[in-house]
Amino acid sequence: MDPGEYDVCTYCGKSIFPDVAECPYCHKYTDGKGPHGLNAGEPRRLAWYYVLAGWVLLLLMLLPFVLQLWAWLK
């Protein structure tokens, strides 16, 4: 094989065609991107609905304390 015609998978070390995103042997992404298009060094971001659900749960947990404080200040 001519080295200019093939690339080497960084995970399994087998020869693959150039510009192939997923290795046909080990099924790992060789272009530095995962199945969701994230770069390898980039952390995954939370979806907006997880953040919203977290805020709603936090407010629901604080609600009894706020109501008790409000009753105490009256």
Sequence and secondary structure as in RCSB ss.txt:
>XXXX:A:sequence
MDPGEYDVCTYCGKSIFPDVAECPYCHKYTDGKGPHGLNAGEPRRLAWYYVLAGWVLLLLMLLPFVLQLWAWLK
>XXXX:A:secstr
  TTT EE TTT  EE TT SB TTT  BSSSB TT  BTTS     HHHHHHHHHHHHHHHHHHHHHHHHHH 
